[in-house]
Amino acid sequence: MPRVVVHVMPKPEILDPQGKAVAGALPRLGFDGISSVRQGKRFELEVDGTVDEAALARIREAAETLLSNPVIEDVVAIDVADEAERGEA
Amino acid sequence: MPRVVVHVMPKPEILDPQGKAVAGALPRLGFDGISSVRQGKRFELEVDGTVDEAALARIREAAETLLSNPVIEDVVAIDVADEAERGEA
């Protein structure tokens, strides 16, 4: 079953308290060299059937209306992934 | 400044109430054809200096201890991205 991954991040001009908290915690825990952190969301959608242009267009619409809050978030990427790609890291 | 993106997802055997809620809302809002949704996190880290093997190893350690909860989450990918890649979608 094809999988589509939707990446959502807070808009650059929006404060990101979660990311700030992580950025503050990293040096306290001994991880230096990271100057800023922003935290967003990653959605993995299992799609019935094939992912064609029409399906991707509808997924983009869903991503921009339901999966993200367009006032404060951007959909930064929509990737079509295969089942096999999961767990690559 | 190089950017490293860390992708964290709930482990497959862990219930994901946020993803379930999204999956339930999609058909109500007219988006059919998506059989399941899982919601994870995406962290964008701005790294000082270059991202070499040693830096990536430390980022992986931070990802697996601080950015994710290893009891319920997996670090599914760590990507090195360039500033230019942001906003590709």
Backbone of each chain as nested JSON, in Angstrom:
{
  "chains": [
    {"id": "A", "residues": [
      {"number": 1, "name": "MET", "atoms": {"N": [0.865, -1.207, 0.0], "CA": [0.0, 0.0, 0.0], "C": [0.888, 1.238, 0.0]}},
      {"number": 2, "name": "PRO", "atoms": {"N": [0.681, 2.161, -0.944], "CA": [1.582, 3.319, -0.979], "C": [1.394, 4.211, 0.245]}},
      {"number": 3, "name": "ARG", "atoms": {"N": [2.488, 4.819, 0.616], "CA": [2.478, 5.704, 1.769], "C": [2.878, 7.102, 1.309]}},
      {"number": 4, "name": "VAL", "atoms": {"N": [2.135, 8.084, 1.785], "CA": [2.478, 9.476, 1.489], "C": [2.843, 10.141, 2.806]}},
      {"number": 5, "name": "VAL", "atoms": {"N": [3.963, 10.842, 2.804], "CA": [4.427, 11.5, 4.016], "C": [4.263, 13.005, 3.847]}},
      {"number": 6, "name": "VAL", "atoms": {"N": [3.554, 13.607, 4.791], "CA": [3.313, 15.05, 4.767], "C": [4.123, 15.685, 5.891]}},
      {"number": 7, "name": "HIS", "atoms": {"N": [4.909, 16.696, 5.528], "CA": [5.774, 17.377, 6.497], "C": [5.209, 18.764, 6.767]}},
      {"number": 8, "name": "VAL", "atoms": {"N": [4.979, 19.07, 8.018], "CA": [4.395, 20.354, 8.416], "C": [5.347, 21.02, 9.402]}},
      {"number": 9, "name": "MET", "atoms": {"N": [5.657, 22.3, 9.162], "CA": [6.518, 23.031, 10.092], "C": [5.848, 24.349, 10.465]}},
      {"number": 10, "name": "PRO", "atoms": {"N": [6.15, 24.85, 11.664], "CA": [5.661, 26.19, 11.999], "C": [6.261, 27.208, 11.028]}},
      {"number": 11, "name": "LYS", "atoms": {"N": [5.478, 28.201, 10.663], "CA": [5.997, 29.238, 9.768], "C": [7.209, 29.896, 10.406]}},
      {"number": 12, "name": "PRO", "atoms": {"N": [8.163, 30.363, 9.574], "CA": [9.41, 30.921, 10.144], "C": [9.167, 32.084, 11.118]}},
      {"number": 13, "name": "GLU", "atoms": {"N": [8.126, 32.873, 10.879], "CA": [7.902, 34.039, 11.725], "C": [7.126, 33.71, 13.002]}},
      {"number": 14, "name": "ILE", "atoms": {"N": [6.722, 32.439, 13.141], "CA": [5.947, 32.04, 14.308], "C": [6.899, 31.519, 15.382]}},
      {"number": 15, "name": "LEU", "atoms": {"N": [6.711, 31.952, 16.609], "CA": [7.501, 31.421, 17.717], "C": [7.229, 29.936, 17.861]}},
      {"number": 16, "name": "ASP", "atoms": {"N": [8.253, 29.192, 18.236], "CA": [8.11, 27.747, 18.366], "C": [8.627, 27.338, 19.741]}},
      {"number": 17, "name": "PRO", "atoms": {"N": [7.755, 27.41, 20.756], "CA": [8.227, 27.154, 22.121], "C": [8.767, 25.737, 22.316]}},
      {"number": 18, "name": "GLN", "atoms": {"N": [8.186, 24.751, 21.628], "CA": [8.697, 23.383, 21.776], "C": [10.127, 23.294, 21.259]}},
      {"number": 19, "name": "GLY", "atoms": {"N": [10.339, 23.885, 20.064], "CA": [11.689, 23.871, 19.503], "C": [12.664, 24.619, 20.382]}},
      {"number": 20, "name": "LYS", "atoms": {"N": [12.221, 25.762, 20.923], "CA": [13.09, 26.546, 21.813], "C": [13.463, 25.734, 23.043]}},
      {"number": 21, "name": "ALA", "atoms": {"N": [12.488, 24.995, 23.581], "CA": [12.759, 24.183, 24.77], "C": [13.789, 23.107, 24.449]}},
      {"number": 22, "name": "VAL", "atoms": {"N": [13.653, 22.48, 23.278], "CA": [14.624, 21.457, 22.889], "C": [16.002, 22.078, 22.709]}},
      {"number": 23, "name": "ALA", "atoms": {"N": [16.039, 23.237, 22.034], "CA": [17.329, 23.903, 21.796], "C": [18.002, 24.264, 23.119]}},
      {"number": 24, "name": "GLY", "atoms": {"N": [17.196, 24.639, 24.112], "CA": [17.768, 24.971, 25.42], "C": [18.237, 23.747, 26.176]}},
      {"number": 25, "name": "ALA", "atoms": {"N": [17.563, 22.627, 25.951], "CA": [17.905, 21.406, 26.687], "C": [19.148, 20.734, 26.131]}},
      {"number": 26, "name": "LEU", "atoms": {"N": [19.396, 20.856, 24.822], "CA": [20.523, 20.133, 24.202], "C": [21.862, 20.44, 24.874]}},
      {"number": 27, "name": "PRO", "atoms": {"N": [22.247, 21.73, 25.026], "CA": [23.547, 21.965, 25.671], "C": [23.585, 21.522, 27.13]}},
      {"number": 28, "name": "ARG", "atoms": {"N": [22.468, 21.617, 27.833], "CA": [22.448, 21.154, 29.231], "C": [22.733, 19.665, 29.303]}},
      {"number": 29, "name": "LEU", "atoms": {"N": [22.355, 18.925, 28.253], "CA": [22.572, 17.481, 28.24], "C": [23.848, 17.11, 27.509]}},
      {"number": 30, "name": "GLY", "atoms": {"N": [24.66, 18.119, 27.187], "CA": [25.974, 17.825, 26.638], "C": [26.053, 17.825, 25.125]}},
      {"number": 31, "name": "PHE", "atoms": {"N": [24.973, 18.222, 24.456], "CA": [25.009, 18.276, 22.992], "C": [25.194, 19.717, 22.561]}},
      {"number": 32, "name": "ASP", "atoms": {"N": [26.423, 20.045, 22.158], "CA": [26.706, 21.41, 21.721], "C": [26.694, 21.487, 20.201]}},
      {"number": 33, "name": "GLY", "atoms": {"N": [26.773, 22.706, 19.7], "CA": [26.931, 22.89, 18.262], "C": [25.627, 22.96, 17.5]}},
      {"number": 34, "name": "ILE", "atoms": {"N": [24.502, 23.029, 18.201], "CA": [23.213, 23.167, 17.505], "C": [22.632, 24.516, 17.907]}},
      {"number": 35, "name": "SER", "atoms": {"N": [22.483, 25.398, 16.923], "CA": [22.144, 26.772, 17.27], "C": [20.65, 27.006, 17.341]}},
      {"number": 36, "name": "SER", "atoms": {"N": [19.877, 26.213, 16.634], "CA": [18.439, 26.404, 16.763], "C": [17.703, 25.14, 16.377]}},
      {"number": 37, "name": "VAL", "atoms": {"N": [16.541, 24.975, 16.962], "CA": [15.704, 23.799, 16.705], "C": [14.293, 24.288, 16.45]}},
      {"number": 38, "name": "ARG", "atoms": {"N": [13.667, 23.739, 15.429], "CA": [12.236, 23.969, 15.25], "C": [11.554, 22.618, 15.149]}},
      {"number": 39, "name": "GLN", "atoms": {"N": [10.395, 22.524, 15.778], "CA": [9.681, 21.254, 15.819], "C": [8.403, 21.346, 15.021]}},
      {"number": 40, "name": "GLY", "atoms": {"N": [8.239, 20.408, 14.109], "CA": [7.011, 20.323, 13.32], "C": [6.426, 18.932, 13.41]}},
      {"number": 41, "name": "LYS", "atoms": {"N": [5.603, 18.624, 12.414], "CA": [4.892, 17.349, 12.436], "C": [5.183, 16.572, 11.17]}},
      {"number": 42, "name": "ARG", "atoms": {"N": [5.086, 15.28, 11.294], "CA": [5.248, 14.383, 10.16], "C": [4.056, 13.435, 10.171]}},
      {"number": 43, "name": "PHE", "atoms": {"N": [3.291, 13.414, 9.094], "CA": [2.135, 12.521, 8.988], "C": [2.443, 11.45, 7.953]}},
      {"number": 44, "name": "GLU", "atoms": {"N": [2.183, 10.213, 8.308], "CA": [2.291, 9.126, 7.333], "C": [0.883, 8.662, 6.995]}},
      {"number": 45, "name": "LEU", "atoms": {"N": [0.507, 8.811, 5.735], "CA": [-0.825, 8.419, 5.282], "C": [-0.712, 7.154, 4.438]}},
      {"number": 46, "name": "GLU", "atoms": {"N": [-1.501, 6.142, 4.786], "CA": [-1.578, 4.944, 3.939], "C": [-2.711, 5.174, 2.952]}},
      {"number": 47, "name": "VAL", "atoms": {"N": [-2.38, 5.122, 1.669], "CA": [-3.348, 5.461, 0.637], "C": [-3.866, 4.185, -0.008]}},
      {"number": 48, "name": "ASP", "atoms": {"N": [-5.182, 4.101, -0.182], "CA": [-5.773, 2.994, -0.939], "C": [-5.519, 3.245, -2.417]}},
      {"number": 49, "name": "GLY", "atoms": {"N": [-5.094, 2.21, -3.124], "CA": [-4.906, 2.338, -4.561], "C": [-3.619, 3.058, -4.896]}},
      {"number": 50, "name": "THR", "atoms": {"N": [-3.568, 3.608, -6.085], "CA": [-2.334, 4.23, -6.546], "C": [-2.336, 5.724, -6.218]}},
      {"number": 51, "name": "VAL", "atoms": {"N": [-1.14, 6.262, -6.099], "CA": [-0.995, 7.684, -5.825], "C": [-0.711, 8.377, -7.156]}},
      {"number": 52, "name": "ASP", "atoms": {"N": [-1.774, 8.855, -7.792], "CA": [-1.595, 9.576, -9.06], "C": [-1.698, 11.077, -8.79]}},
      {"number": 53, "name": "GLU", "atoms": {"N": [-1.653, 11.841, -9.851], "CA": [-1.7, 13.305, -9.708], "C": [-2.947, 13.759, -8.954]}},
      {"number": 54, "name": "ALA", "atoms": {"N": [-4.094, 13.14, -9.303], "CA": [-5.355, 13.558, -8.672], "C": [-5.33, 13.241, -7.179]}},
      {"number": 55, "name": "ALA", "atoms": {"N": [-4.832, 12.04, -6.839], "CA": [-4.77, 11.674, -5.423], "C": [-3.838, 12.615, -4.67]}},
      {"number": 56, "name": "LEU", "atoms": {"N": [-2.702, 12.935, -5.288], "CA": [-1.752, 13.838, -4.627], "C": [-2.343, 15.231, -4.446]}},
      {"number": 57, "name": "ALA", "atoms": {"N": [-3.123, 15.67, -5.434], "CA": [-3.746, 16.993, -5.317], "C": [-4.723, 17.021, -4.142]}},
      {"number": 58, "name": "ARG", "atoms": {"N": [-5.471, 15.919, -3.982], "CA": [-6.419, 15.872, -2.861], "C": [-5.676, 15.77, -1.528]}},
      {"number": 59, "name": "ILE", "atoms": {"N": [-4.573, 15.035, -1.53], "CA": [-3.797, 14.926, -0.29], "C": [-3.206, 16.291, 0.064]}},
      {"number": 60, "name": "ARG", "atoms": {"N": [-2.74, 17.024, -0.967], "CA": [-2.211, 18.361, -0.693], "C": [-3.296, 19.265, -0.101]}},
      {"number": 61, "name": "GLU", "atoms": {"N": [-4.526, 19.145, -0.643], "CA": [-5.629, 19.959, -0.123], "C": [-5.899, 19.58, 1.338]}},
      {"number": 62, "name": "ALA", "atoms": {"N": [-5.926, 18.268, 1.606], "CA": [-6.145, 17.824, 2.988], "C": [-5.007, 18.307, 3.889]}},
      {"number": 63, "name": "ALA", "atoms": {"N": [-3.777, 18.243, 3.374], "CA": [-2.624, 18.652, 4.178], "C": [-2.717, 20.123, 4.542]}},
      {"number": 64, "name": "GLU", "atoms": {"N": [-3.21, 20.922, 3.588], "CA": [-3.216, 22.364, 3.81], "C": [-4.434, 22.834, 4.592]}},
      {"number": 65, "name": "THR", "atoms": {"N": [-5.444, 21.962, 4.742], "CA": [-6.644, 22.389, 5.46], "C": [-6.807, 21.638, 6.778]}},
      {"number": 66, "name": "LEU", "atoms": {"N": [-6.481, 20.343, 6.782], "CA": [-6.753, 19.544, 7.977], "C": [-5.476, 19.202, 8.753]}},
      {"number": 67, "name": "LEU", "atoms": {"N": [-4.419, 18.831, 8.026], "CA": [-3.206, 18.383, 8.716], "C": [-2.378, 19.554, 9.233]}},
      {"number": 68, "name": "SER", "atoms": {"N": [-2.557, 20.717, 8.647], "CA": [-1.82, 21.883, 9.127], "C": [-2.798, 23.013, 9.388]}},
      {"number": 69, "name": "ASN", "atoms": {"N": [-2.373, 23.915, 10.234], "CA": [-3.133, 25.135, 10.48], "C": [-2.477, 26.232, 9.637]}},
      {"number": 70, "name": "PRO", "atoms": {"N": [-3.137, 26.635, 8.536], "CA": [-2.454, 27.532, 7.604], "C": [-2.124, 28.909, 8.189]}},
      {"number": 71, "name": "VAL", "atoms": {"N": [-2.693, 29.24, 9.328], "CA": [-2.356, 30.519, 9.952], "C": [-0.933, 30.478, 10.523]}},
      {"number": 72, "name": "ILE", "atoms": {"N": [-0.546, 29.34, 11.051], "CA": [0.744, 29.279, 11.746], "C": [1.699, 28.239, 11.181]}},
      {"number": 73, "name": "GLU", "atoms": {"N": [1.226, 27.403, 10.255], "CA": [2.072, 26.304, 9.777], "C": [2.136, 26.274, 8.256]}},
      {"number": 74, "name": "ASP", "atoms": {"N": [3.248, 25.739, 7.749], "CA": [3.418, 25.494, 6.317], "C": [3.536, 23.995, 6.077]}},
      {"number": 75, "name": "VAL", "atoms": {"N": [2.951, 23.54, 4.968], "CA": [3.227, 22.178, 4.496], "C": [4.524, 22.282, 3.698]}},
      {"number": 76, "name": "VAL", "atoms": {"N": [5.631, 21.803, 4.27], "CA": [6.928, 22.036, 3.626], "C": [7.277, 20.964, 2.608]}},
      {"number": 77, "name": "ALA", "atoms": {"N": [6.671, 19.792, 2.695], "CA": [6.96, 18.754, 1.709], "C": [5.886, 17.685, 1.759]}},
      {"number": 78, "name": "ILE", "atoms": {"N": [5.624, 17.086, 0.61], "CA": [4.758, 15.907, 0.522], "C": [5.535, 14.883, -0.296]}},
      {"number": 79, "name": "ASP", "atoms": {"N": [5.906, 13.777, 0.342], "CA": [6.706, 12.75, -0.334], "C": [5.877, 11.494, -0.514]}},
      {"number": 80, "name": "VAL", "atoms": {"N": [6.052, 10.85, -1.644], "CA": [5.472, 9.528, -1.838], "C": [6.553, 8.514, -1.491]}},
      {"number": 81, "name": "ALA", "atoms": {"N": [6.254, 7.674, -0.504], "CA": [7.257, 6.721, -0.041], "C": [6.707, 5.323, -0.206]}},
      {"number": 82, "name": "ASP", "atoms": {"N": [7.611, 4.389, -0.305], "CA": [7.196, 3.001, -0.388], "C": [7.267, 2.387, 0.993]}},
      {"number": 83, "name": "GLU", "atoms": {"N": [6.527, 1.319, 1.168], "CA": [6.537, 0.604, 2.454], "C": [7.968, 0.259, 2.852]}},
      {"number": 84, "name": "ALA", "atoms": {"N": [8.777, -0.097, 1.859], "CA": [10.13, -0.579, 2.136], "C": [11.026, 0.512, 2.719]}},
      {"number": 85, "name": "GLU", "atoms": {"N": [10.657, 1.771, 2.488], "CA": [11.532, 2.848, 2.941], "C": [11.469, 3.064, 4.445]}},
      {"number": 86, "name": "ARG", "atoms": {"N": [10.404, 2.581, 5.062], "CA": [10.253, 2.78, 6.499], "C": [11.414, 2.125, 7.235]}},
      {"number": 87, "name": "GLY", "atoms": {"N": [11.9, 2.816, 8.262], "CA": [12.957, 2.228, 9.063], "C": [14.316, 2.278, 8.406]}},
      {"number": 88, "name": "GLU", "atoms": {"N": [14.484, 3.243, 7.492], "CA": [15.759, 3.335, 6.774], "C": [16.89, 3.771, 7.687]}},
      {"number": 89, "name": "ALA", "atoms": {"N": [16.556, 4.49, 8.755], "CA": [17.612, 5.033, 9.623], "C": [17.91, 4.058, 10.759]}}
    ]},
    {"id": "B", "residues": [
      {"number": 1, "name": "MET", "atoms": {"N": [24.143, 27.855, 6.786], "CA": [24.276, 26.964, 7.953], "C": [23.577, 25.635, 7.657]}},
      {"number": 2, "name": "PRO", "atoms": {"N": [24.267, 24.512, 7.809], "CA": [23.61, 23.247, 7.453], "C": [22.452, 22.923, 8.388]}},
      {"number": 3, "name": "ARG", "atoms": {"N": [21.482, 22.269, 7.814], "CA": [20.299, 21.882, 8.585], "C": [20.187, 20.363, 8.569]}},
      {"number": 4, "name": "VAL", "atoms": {"N": [19.923, 19.819, 9.726], "CA": [19.701, 18.379, 9.828], "C": [18.25, 18.177, 10.25]}},
      {"number": 5, "name": "VAL", "atoms": {"N": [17.563, 17.286, 9.561], "CA": [16.158, 17.028, 9.854], "C": [16.045, 15.643, 10.479]}},
      {"number": 6, "name": "VAL", "atoms": {"N": [15.435, 15.593, 11.646], "CA": [15.244, 14.334, 12.373], "C": [13.759, 13.991, 12.329]}},
      {"number": 7, "name": "HIS", "atoms": {"N": [13.465, 12.775, 11.895], "CA": [12.076, 12.313, 11.769], "C": [11.809, 11.282, 12.848]}},
      {"number": 8, "name": "VAL", "atoms": {"N": [10.774, 11.506, 13.625], "CA": [10.422, 10.618, 14.731], "C": [8.983, 10.162, 14.539]}},
      {"number": 9, "name": "MET", "atoms": {"N": [8.755, 8.864, 14.642], "CA": [7.388, 8.336, 14.52], "C": [7.089, 7.433, 15.712]}},
      {"number": 10, "name": "PRO", "atoms": {"N": [5.806, 7.346, 16.087], "CA": [5.446, 6.361, 17.11], "C": [5.766, 4.958, 16.597]}},
      {"number": 11, "name": "LYS", "atoms": {"N": [6.222, 4.09, 17.482], "CA": [6.515, 2.711, 17.086], "C": [5.243, 2.073, 16.521]}},
      {"number": 12, "name": "PRO", "atoms": {"N": [5.407, 1.146, 15.57], "CA": [4.212, 0.572, 14.92], "C": [3.232, -0.073, 15.914]}},
      {"number": 13, "name": "GLU", "atoms": {"N": [3.751, -0.642, 16.997], "CA": [2.863, -1.349, 17.921], "C": [2.207, -0.413, 18.944]}},
      {"number": 14, "name": "ILE", "atoms": {"N": [2.569, 0.866, 18.884], "CA": [2.019, 1.828, 19.841], "C": [0.771, 2.479, 19.23]}},
      {"number": 15, "name": "LEU", "atoms": {"N": [-0.292, 2.564, 20.02], "CA": [-1.492, 3.267, 19.566], "C": [-1.144, 4.732, 19.316]}},
      {"number": 16, "name": "ASP", "atoms": {"N": [-1.77, 5.311, 18.314], "CA": [-1.495, 6.701, 17.961], "C": [-2.823, 7.447, 17.893]}},
      {"number": 17, "name": "PRO", "atoms": {"N": [-3.287, 7.936, 19.041], "CA": [-4.623, 8.555, 19.055], "C": [-4.731, 9.786, 18.159]}},
      {"number": 18, "name": "GLN", "atoms": {"N": [-3.638, 10.581, 18.031], "CA": [-3.693, 11.754, 17.15], "C": [-3.908, 11.318, 15.706]}},
      {"number": 19, "name": "GLY", "atoms": {"N": [-3.126, 10.308, 15.288], "CA": [-3.27, 9.806, 13.926], "C": [-4.652, 9.23, 13.692]}},
      {"number": 20, "name": "LYS", "atoms": {"N": [-5.159, 8.492, 14.677], "CA": [-6.503, 7.911, 14.553], "C": [-7.548, 9.013, 14.403]}},
      {"number": 21, "name": "ALA", "atoms": {"N": [-7.389, 10.085, 15.168], "CA": [-8.346, 11.196, 15.091], "C": [-8.314, 11.827, 13.702]}},
      {"number": 22, "name": "VAL", "atoms": {"N": [-7.11, 11.998, 13.155], "CA": [-6.992, 12.572, 11.813], "C": [-7.625, 11.631, 10.791]}},
      {"number": 23, "name": "ALA", "atoms": {"N": [-7.322, 10.322, 10.925], "CA": [-7.872, 9.352, 9.975], "C": [-9.397, 9.348, 10.034]}},
      {"number": 24, "name": "GLY", "atoms": {"N": [-9.957, 9.545, 11.223], "CA": [-11.411, 9.593, 11.344], "C": [-12.0, 10.865, 10.783]}},
      {"number": 25, "name": "ALA", "atoms": {"N": [-11.253, 11.961, 10.866], "CA": [-11.773, 13.251, 10.401], "C": [-11.728, 13.377, 8.887]}},
      {"number": 26, "name": "LEU", "atoms": {"N": [-10.758, 12.734, 8.241], "CA": [-10.583, 12.914, 6.789], "C": [-11.858, 12.567, 6.013]}},
      {"number": 27, "name": "PRO", "atoms": {"N": [-12.46, 11.362, 6.196], "CA": [-13.671, 11.08, 5.416], "C": [-14.833, 12.014, 5.768]}},
      {"number": 28, "name": "ARG", "atoms": {"N": [-14.935, 12.423, 7.019], "CA": [-16.01, 13.35, 7.389], "C": [-15.874, 14.66, 6.624]}},
      {"number": 29, "name": "LEU", "atoms": {"N": [-14.631, 15.041, 6.295], "CA": [-14.404, 16.294, 5.579], "C": [-14.296, 16.079, 4.077]}},
      {"number": 30, "name": "GLY", "atoms": {"N": [-14.63, 14.87, 3.634], "CA": [-14.698, 14.635, 2.195], "C": [-13.444, 14.081, 1.568]}},
      {"number": 31, "name": "PHE", "atoms": {"N": [-12.454, 13.71, 2.376], "CA": [-11.237, 13.128, 1.824], "C": [-11.276, 11.62, 2.029]}},
      {"number": 32, "name": "ASP", "atoms": {"N": [-11.582, 10.9, 0.948], "CA": [-11.646, 9.445, 1.036], "C": [-10.351, 8.838, 0.51]}},
      {"number": 33, "name": "GLY", "atoms": {"N": [-10.233, 7.532, 0.698], "CA": [-9.129, 6.804, 0.094], "C": [-7.879, 6.768, 0.945]}},
      {"number": 34, "name": "ILE", "atoms": {"N": [-7.967, 7.217, 2.19], "CA": [-6.811, 7.133, 3.083], "C": [-7.182, 6.191, 4.211]}},
      {"number": 35, "name": "SER", "atoms": {"N": [-6.469, 5.066, 4.29], "CA": [-6.914, 4.023, 5.205], "C": [-6.325, 4.179, 6.596]}},
      {"number": 36, "name": "SER", "atoms": {"N": [-5.175, 4.813, 6.713], "CA": [-4.655, 5.012, 8.057], "C": [-3.699, 6.188, 8.079]}},
      {"number": 37, "name": "VAL", "atoms": {"N": [-3.62, 6.806, 9.237], "CA": [-2.741, 7.966, 9.427], "C": [-1.968, 7.751, 10.714]}},
      {"number": 38, "name": "ARG", "atoms": {"N": [-0.69, 8.024, 10.659], "CA": [0.093, 8.068, 11.896], "C": [0.806, 9.414, 11.961]}},
      {"number": 39, "name": "GLN", "atoms": {"N": [0.831, 9.979, 13.159], "CA": [1.419, 11.307, 13.318], "C": [2.677, 11.222, 14.147]}},
      {"number": 40, "name": "GLY", "atoms": {"N": [3.74, 11.782, 13.59], "CA": [4.999, 11.838, 14.319], "C": [5.525, 13.255, 14.35]}},
      {"number": 41, "name": "LYS", "atoms": {"N": [6.825, 13.372, 14.574], "CA": [7.438, 14.69, 14.729], "C": [8.558, 14.863, 13.727]}},
      {"number": 42, "name": "ARG", "atoms": {"N": [8.787, 16.113, 13.396], "CA": [9.887, 16.465, 12.508], "C": [10.652, 17.597, 13.175]}},
      {"number": 43, "name": "PHE", "atoms": {"N": [11.931, 17.389, 13.409], "CA": [12.761, 18.421, 14.029], "C": [13.741, 18.944, 12.998]}},
      {"number": 44, "name": "GLU", "atoms": {"N": [13.841, 20.252, 12.904], "CA": [14.865, 20.856, 12.051], "C": [15.919, 21.472, 12.965]}},
      {"number": 45, "name": "LEU", "atoms": {"N": [17.141, 20.955, 12.867], "CA": [18.241, 21.446, 13.699], "C": [19.189, 22.248, 12.828]}},
      {"number": 46, "name": "GLU", "atoms": {"N": [19.497, 23.481, 13.262], "CA": [20.528, 24.271, 12.584], "C": [21.847, 23.964, 13.261]}},
      {"number": 47, "name": "VAL", "atoms": {"N": [22.794, 23.466, 12.48], "CA": [24.057, 23.004, 13.044], "C": [25.141, 24.045, 12.779]}},
      {"number": 48, "name": "ASP", "atoms": {"N": [25.926, 24.346, 13.819], "CA": [27.098, 25.21, 13.64], "C": [28.187, 24.395, 12.963]}},
      {"number": 49, "name": "GLY", "atoms": {"N": [28.812, 24.979, 11.96], "CA": [29.934, 24.294, 11.308], "C": [29.451, 23.23, 10.342]}},
      {"number": 50, "name": "THR", "atoms": {"N": [30.324, 22.297, 10.054], "CA": [29.988, 21.28, 9.056], "C": [29.387, 20.051, 9.721]}},
      {"number": 51, "name": "VAL", "atoms": {"N": [28.592, 19.355, 8.938], "CA": [27.963, 18.128, 9.43], "C": [28.809, 16.954, 8.947]}},
      {"number": 52, "name": "ASP", "atoms": {"N": [29.751, 16.528, 9.774], "CA": [30.579, 15.382, 9.411], "C": [30.06, 14.139, 10.144]}},
      {"number": 53, "name": "GLU", "atoms": {"N": [30.77, 13.048, 9.989], "CA": [30.342, 11.788, 10.609], "C": [30.172, 11.934, 12.118]}},
      {"number": 54, "name": "ALA", "atoms": {"N": [31.156, 12.625, 12.751], "CA": [31.115, 12.756, 14.211], "C": [29.899, 13.585, 14.639]}},
      {"number": 55, "name": "ALA", "atoms": {"N": [29.645, 14.68, 13.899], "CA": [28.494, 15.518, 14.241], "C": [27.2, 14.726, 14.067]}},
      {"number": 56, "name": "LEU", "atoms": {"N": [27.122, 13.961, 12.986], "CA": [25.905, 13.178, 12.752], "C": [25.716, 12.108, 13.835]}},
      {"number": 57, "name": "ALA", "atoms": {"N": [26.826, 11.521, 14.281], "CA": [26.714, 10.508, 15.334], "C": [26.166, 11.131, 16.612]}},
      {"number": 58, "name": "ARG", "atoms": {"N": [26.629, 12.357, 16.902], "CA": [26.129, 13.014, 18.114], "C": [24.671, 13.425, 17.949]}},
      {"number": 59, "name": "ILE", "atoms": {"N": [24.313, 13.86, 16.741], "CA": [22.916, 14.221, 16.504], "C": [22.024, 12.982, 16.621]}},
      {"number": 60, "name": "ARG", "atoms": {"N": [22.541, 11.843, 16.114], "CA": [21.747, 10.611, 16.25], "C": [21.547, 10.261, 17.722]}},
      {"number": 61, "name": "GLU", "atoms": {"N": [22.607, 10.439, 18.512], "CA": [22.493, 10.144, 19.947], "C": [21.462, 11.078, 20.596]}},
      {"number": 62, "name": "ALA", "atoms": {"N": [21.536, 12.37, 20.239], "CA": [20.564, 13.32, 20.785], "C": [19.155, 12.955, 20.329]}},
      {"number": 63, "name": "ALA", "atoms": {"N": [19.037, 12.549, 19.055], "CA": [17.712, 12.211, 18.516], "C": [17.113, 11.037, 19.269]}},
      {"number": 64, "name": "GLU", "atoms": {"N": [17.983, 10.072, 19.628], "CA": [17.461, 8.853, 20.239], "C": [17.269, 8.99, 21.743]}},
      {"number": 65, "name": "THR", "atoms": {"N": [17.816, 10.049, 22.335], "CA": [17.664, 10.19, 23.779], "C": [16.797, 11.388, 24.156]}},
      {"number": 66, "name": "LEU", "atoms": {"N": [16.927, 12.486, 23.405], "CA": [16.222, 13.7, 23.802], "C": [15.039, 14.001, 22.882]}},
      {"number": 67, "name": "LEU", "atoms": {"N": [15.233, 13.84, 21.564], "CA": [14.171, 14.222, 20.63], "C": [13.079, 13.164, 20.54]}},
      {"number": 68, "name": "SER", "atoms": {"N": [13.402, 11.938, 20.897], "CA": [12.379, 10.895, 20.869], "C": [12.362, 10.182, 22.212]}},
      {"number": 69, "name": "ASN", "atoms": {"N": [11.231, 9.58, 22.498], "CA": [11.11, 8.728, 23.676], "C": [11.278, 7.292, 23.195]}},
      {"number": 70, "name": "PRO", "atoms": {"N": [12.428, 6.67, 23.483], "CA": [12.703, 5.365, 22.877], "C": [11.738, 4.265, 23.307]}},
      {"number": 71, "name": "VAL", "atoms": {"N": [10.955, 4.507, 24.347], "CA": [9.978, 3.495, 24.755], "C": [8.837, 3.42, 23.741]}},
      {"number": 72, "name": "ILE", "atoms": {"N": [8.455, 4.559, 23.193], "CA": [7.273, 4.57, 22.335], "C": [7.546, 5.101, 20.938]}},
      {"number": 73, "name": "GLU", "atoms": {"N": [8.753, 5.616, 20.679], "CA": [9.004, 6.254, 19.387], "C": [10.283, 5.721, 18.748]}},
      {"number": 74, "name": "ASP", "atoms": {"N": [10.317, 5.764, 17.426], "CA": [11.516, 5.427, 16.648], "C": [11.999, 6.675, 15.916]}},
      {"number": 75, "name": "VAL", "atoms": {"N": [13.321, 6.82, 15.832], "CA": [13.904, 7.814, 14.925], "C": [13.951, 7.143, 13.558]}},
      {"number": 76, "name": "VAL", "atoms": {"N": [13.05, 7.529, 12.651], "CA": [12.943, 6.792, 11.388], "C": [13.893, 7.318, 10.317]}},
      {"number": 77, "name": "ALA", "atoms": {"N": [14.357, 8.548, 10.452], "CA": [15.296, 9.063, 9.457], "C": [16.001, 10.29, 10.01]}},
      {"number": 78, "name": "ILE", "atoms": {"N": [17.247, 10.47, 9.579], "CA": [17.995, 11.7, 9.858], "C": [18.559, 12.152, 8.524]}},
      {"number": 79, "name": "ASP", "atoms": {"N": [18.088, 13.3, 8.047], "CA": [18.516, 13.805, 6.741], "C": [19.346, 15.06, 6.923]}},
      {"number": 80, "name": "VAL", "atoms": {"N": [20.38, 15.193, 6.114], "CA": [21.115, 16.451, 6.056], "C": [20.537, 17.247, 4.897]}},
      {"number": 81, "name": "ALA", "atoms": {"N": [20.02, 18.424, 5.218], "CA": [19.365, 19.227, 4.186], "C": [20.088, 20.554, 4.075]}},
      {"number": 82, "name": "ASP", "atoms": {"N": [19.957, 21.147, 2.933], "CA": [20.545, 22.459, 2.723], "C": [19.465, 23.508, 2.959]}},
      {"number": 83, "name": "GLU", "atoms": {"N": [19.914, 24.702, 3.246], "CA": [18.976, 25.813, 3.46], "C": [18.038, 25.936, 2.269]}},
      {"number": 84, "name": "ALA", "atoms": {"N": [18.574, 25.703, 1.084], "CA": [17.8, 25.911, -0.141], "C": [16.637, 24.942, -0.27]}},
      {"number": 85, "name": "GLU", "atoms": {"N": [16.731, 23.799, 0.412], "CA": [15.68, 22.797, 0.238], "C": [14.39, 23.173, 0.935]}},
      {"number": 86, "name": "ARG", "atoms": {"N": [14.475, 24.062, 1.896], "CA": [13.28, 24.447, 2.64], "C": [12.269, 25.073, 1.686]}},
      {"number": 87, "name": "GLY", "atoms": {"N": [11.009, 24.723, 1.923], "CA": [9.957, 25.315, 1.115], "C": [9.86, 24.718, -0.27]}},
      {"number": 88, "name": "GLU", "atoms": {"N": [10.317, 23.468, -0.402], "CA": [10.306, 22.839, -1.718], "C": [8.889, 22.524, -2.183]}},
      {"number": 89, "name": "ALA", "atoms": {"N": [7.979, 22.372, -1.242], "CA": [6.619, 21.965, -1.637], "C": [5.745, 23.194, -1.825]}}
    ]}
  ]
}
